[in-house]
Amino acid sequence: MAREIPCGGHARITIESDYERMSARAADWLVEAIRRQSDLLLCVATGASPLGAYRELARRASDGAVAVDRLRILKLDEWGPLPPDDPGSCEAYIRREVLDPLRIAPDRYFAMRGDVPDPQAECRRFRETLAALGPIDVSVLGVGTNGHLGLNEPGPWLHDGVHVAELAPSSQGHGMLATARTRPTHGLTLGMGDLLRSRKLLLLVSGADKRPAMRALLDQRLRTEFPASFLWLHRNLTVICDAAAWPEE
């Protein structure tokens, strides 16, 4: 049985018993959002937590349960200087798990490249792209063990817009980089302002290793040393986690 946790304000937290049920609940949420707005601009995170939801969404689209022929996809972040065909890149993940299964046409996908010679110029280009597209409709997010969102890392300040990020040691050791041919030296990521301007946020948290981050999030104190805490400022936040990630009571 799913548990709904009252948290006040404009946030909703649901705890599912396991990863499969969490993924199915997240897919339900995404299907409903796409049905309400067929040309939804969907910002997608990579990593293990949202993977099951993407696969379930693709299955339902294949079965005809939801039409995704107008859906637009936006990349949240990328490792620099990984090229798009590096198996550890965010690009490779998104193509494998989102774009190809959902048959997203090239003109409905918006991304920054990690292998550009001038990352700052690429961030400027992508800031212009995002401004032209308008606010993100839905951002699907995961939280890092250090509280990062995208590659908005802990520190004395947070960036508003798309920027080049200095990677924390925990990010440099991210599991998806195990297959990378190139080790990252920096990141390119949407900023906290970009995410908070999204019309809706869906945060997915899974696994016992995320339990400390979930506990810190529930503290609800805004701290730049824990970027995910700023999600509490948003007026439409949905958090779905599995029981393994939920702090012991």
N, C-alpha and C positions, 0 to 999 in steps of 0.2 A: 504494500500500500504506500502510495506517495504521501508525503507529509508537507503541508503548507506551513511556513513559518511566518508569523506576523512580525513585520519589522517597521511598520509605520511609513509615512511619507508616500513616495511614488514607486516603491520597490516591492517586488514579490520574490520570495525564495521558495523553491520546491526541492525536496530531497527525494530522490528515487532510490530504490533498494540496490540497484546495480547499474553498471555502465550501459547495458543494453536498454534498460528501461529509461535511463536518462537520455540516451540518444533518441529513442522513440518519442519521448516527450518533447525534446528539442525540435525534432522533425515535425511534429504536430504544430508547434508554434510557428515554424518557418512556412509550412504549407498554408496556414491561415493567413499569415502576413502576405504571401504571394497571391493568394486568392483575392485579398482585399485590394492589392495594387500589382497588376501584372508586370509593370515595367520597373519594379522595385530595384533600387540601387543597393546592392547587398555587399557590404565589406566583409571579407572573410579572413579569419585568422588561420594559421596552420597549427600543427601539433597534434597530440594524441586526443585531447579532450573533445574537440569538435568532429573528429574523424568519423565516428559512428553516425552522427547526425547527418553529415554530408552524404554518406553512403545510403542511409535510409531515405533521405530526400530524393536522391537519384533513383532509388528503387520505385518510389511512389510516382515520380515523374514518368518513368518507363512504363508503369502500369496505367498511366492516364489519370491518376488521382489529382494531379495538379499540372497546369500548363506553365512551362518555363520558357516559352519561345520569345518572350519580351524581357525576361529577367536580365539585369545588368550586374556584373561582378566587378568588384574593386579589390585590389590587393592591399592588405594592411601593411606589410613590411617585407623586407628582403635583406639577406645577408650580403655584404659587400666583401670582396669583389667576385662572388660566385656568379658564373654565367648561367643563363636560363636552363641549359641542359645538364648542369651539375645535379646529380641525384639528391644532394642535400639541400638544394635551393628551395625557397618557398615557391618559386615558379614551377618547378617540377612537381611538387606536391599539389599545387592548385590545378595544374593541367590534368594530373592523374586522377585526382579525387573530386574535382568540381567541374572544370570546363569540359573535359571529354565526356564524362558520364551524363552531364546535363545538356550536352551539345550546344554550348554557348558560342555564338558566332564571334569572330575576332572584333567586330565593331561594337560588341557589347561587353568587352573586357578591357579594363583600365589598370595599368600596372607600371611600376617603376622597375628599372633594371639595376641589378647589383654590380654588373661588370663594366659600368661606364667609366671613362677616364676622369671625369669631373663629377663626383657625387653631389657636390653642392649645386651644380647647375641642374642635375637631374632632379633634385628636390625642388628647385625653383620651377622647373617644368611641370612637376606633378602638382605643386600647389596651384598652378594656373589651370591644370586639368580639373582638379577638384572644384575650384571656384566656378568653372564653366558648367560642371555637372550639377551643381547645387548641393544642398546638404545631403549627407548619406541618409538613406531611409532606415536601414537596419545594419548595425555592426555586430557581427558574431565575434566574441572575444574569449580567450582563455587567460588565465592568470599565471605568471611565472612563480617559481618558488620564492623569488625575492620580491614579489608583488608587481613586477612589470606588466604593462599592457602593450601589446605589440613589442616594440623595442624602446618604449619610454621607460628608461632605467631609473632606479632610485638615485637620488642625489639632492643637492641643495636647491635645485629648481627644476621645473618641467617646461617643455616647449609647447607652444600653442599649435604650430603647424608642422608640415612635413619637414623633416630634418635628418641630418647625419648623426647617428648615435654612437657614442663610445660604449662598447659592449662590456657588461659586467662579467666577471669570471663564470658565474653560473650560466649566463647566456652562451658564452663561448663553448661550454660543455654540454649544450642542449642535445637531447637524444637524436633529433632529426639530422644532426651534423655527423652522426656516426658513419654515414655512407658518403659524405662529401669528399670530393677529390681535392678541394681547395679549402684551407682553413680561413674563416672570416676574420677580417681585421676591423670591421666597423659594420654598422647597420644603417639602413634607410627605412624610415617609418613615418606613418601618420603621427601627428602630435596629439597631445591630450585634448587640446581645443577642438581638433577635427572630430575626435571621438565623442566628446561631450555635446557637439552640435548635431550628432546623429539624432534622428527622430525617435528611434528605439534602440535599446541595447540588450543583447542577449549574452550573458556570461555563463560559460559552461566550465565546470570544475570537476575533475575526476581523479581518483587515486589517493592512496594514503599519503603519498609524498606531498600532496597539495593541502593536507590538513592544517599545517601551521599557517599557510597563506590564507586559508579560509577563516581560521580563528582571528587572524589579524584584520581581515576585511570586516568581520562581524563587530569588531571594536568600534567601527564607525567614526574614528578620529581621522581627520584629513591630515596626511603627512606626505611630503614629497619623497620621503624615504620609503614610502609604500604607495606607489602611484595608483594602484587599484582602489585605494581609499577614496579617490576623487569621484568614483562612480556614484557615490551617495548624493552628489550634486545633481545628478540627472533626474528628469521628471518622468522617465518611463524605462525603468530598469527591471529586467527579469533575470534571476539567477536560478540555474538548474544544476544541481550537483548530485553525485551518487553518494551512497552511505559511507563509502570508504573515505571520502574527502571531508565528511562532516565532522567537526570537532566533537570529541567525546564529552558528554554532558556530566 
